[in-house]
Amino acid sequence: MSRKLFCEISPLTYAISLRKEIALRWLRDLASREKIARSRVSGEEPLPNVVKAHASVLRRRLHGVDMRLQENKITNLRLAAEKINGLAVKPGETFSFWRTVGPTDERHGYLKGLVISGNRFIEDWGGGLCQMANLIHWLVLNSPLTVTELHHHSDALFPDERRRVPFGTGTSVCYNNIDYRFRNDTDQTVGLFVWLTDDELCGELRSERPYPLRYRLTEENHHFRREGEKYYRISQVYRTAVDRKSGETVARERILDNHSEVMYDASLIPPDEIRNDDA
């Protein structure tokens, strides 16, 4: 029998470990030379060029998940959007999800939503904000900005339902030690704009002028495979850079190899998407 980690002994030891990690992150940030973006795009400094726009559905009927948590998530997303919308990231500055959003506890108006803890789902304050981080990461992937901190979801948590982006291109966030960050290494200011409609979380990445390249992300070789008693989702994600003027491809890179354990009921996997081990 393996020995339990300190954080696994009890809820109290978990809370102590979490506080320790939060404090360590603050200390690392104090010692860092990163310049965190804090200013706002003003009316006198418009950013007319839309680098990338995207929207994701707010309510998904997830197998075995209380829809109440979906509604709580929407409240949490609205609160986070107020902090992020209109943020300017100047050349040399870094965007930090948690340095922008701040604490997501009950005192700051957040509700309990769905979060991932280890390999299971639990309710916790501020749950559901991964959807906001996923949206921002997708905008950044379609730009020349530099991702400096990213924590991939390692498992296939839910079946696809109205999926609009390649599988695996999301990111985990957990206050405040599991952050999402990108740096603006370009020569112009960019701005993040996020808002909610009745049905969607919407976002735009804007800049002063168009960049010379545009980007396309594709998921290839997608299938499911049984390995022993478990099923895994397999695919590769490629990022292609295209010259905006000529339309020619100038670069193509594989940015992700998905080999993700299916955490939901395997009977929900489409049979025609399953390959044998020796396929």
Steps between C-alpha positions, in 0.01 A plus 500: 500500500646833396552766761259793488627846422451763773230670292307170473470428872196718569314813382702700752836382367378565146409859595841547664679368191294726274582807709866405487493480119321835474759664723788344304351634176481851639863476610608380153311785340663753731842371398411490132585769248179441306307817431135408551244677281271726702388792282178528302432579138368856496266670257784723387710194411275274292612157384315468168642169374332174609776238516259223600143472627334198656195395699424191710165373626420568864270208571592147405296204617778296654433141598451476875561871570243717682388787275500723809879496478475623140295799613744572782783483246332773297495729804869427556584571136320836513705605803827397335403670172465831683865476603635387161294697249699782343837400644793635296815289468781725380822381334713318757212453744357169624135413549433299816154350542510507878678833539216644291200313642607483864347279772187304410357428843157560651608838638557624144155388384593170337281192520581131520554343158653190351877459541738212436695367797732218404290266287163595645251785489413703807314821580711798602487878502566659163452174311470519123760768432701258288256592222627858512865388500425265210347785299799727557746222415318434173525869406871499583566182299367688199752780544878552522484549879721274715342259749719493812291287738253232404357199685324258268196297601644150487174307471195487272249618758178521300363387165506756220195720486509786252880506518639791296874462553744206475499271802779563752550871429367605840683578823449442871503784752478489880548802724771607498784255453365338181494802272464573130742760362610640167753768408473762229828474308365701206546870425141607566245502781227236504174506690278228646124549478264245657126508567199274548177477306203292613649188343871557432829616644653728236849636454717704267873556485564840339813681383602836356552356151495158328788262559676364189400140577168335573466161667293185454470217752387152401450171681613194303488121540222527757378167640444303819701194598451239767812427703437225754182592686515870413421713197718784377436788263781528247577787262759758400447876477692702241549875472553643152626853436389662175636817343211744498597665170605202287286231661801268512571268791821607672503261798321194634564354844348229715413668825321217678487121518177392665501169686223573747323252722122501449349587837134476398284196423669317211160406358469865389797463262378477138576138392633609159769708674652206691808324362649176625839491676662356188336745256 
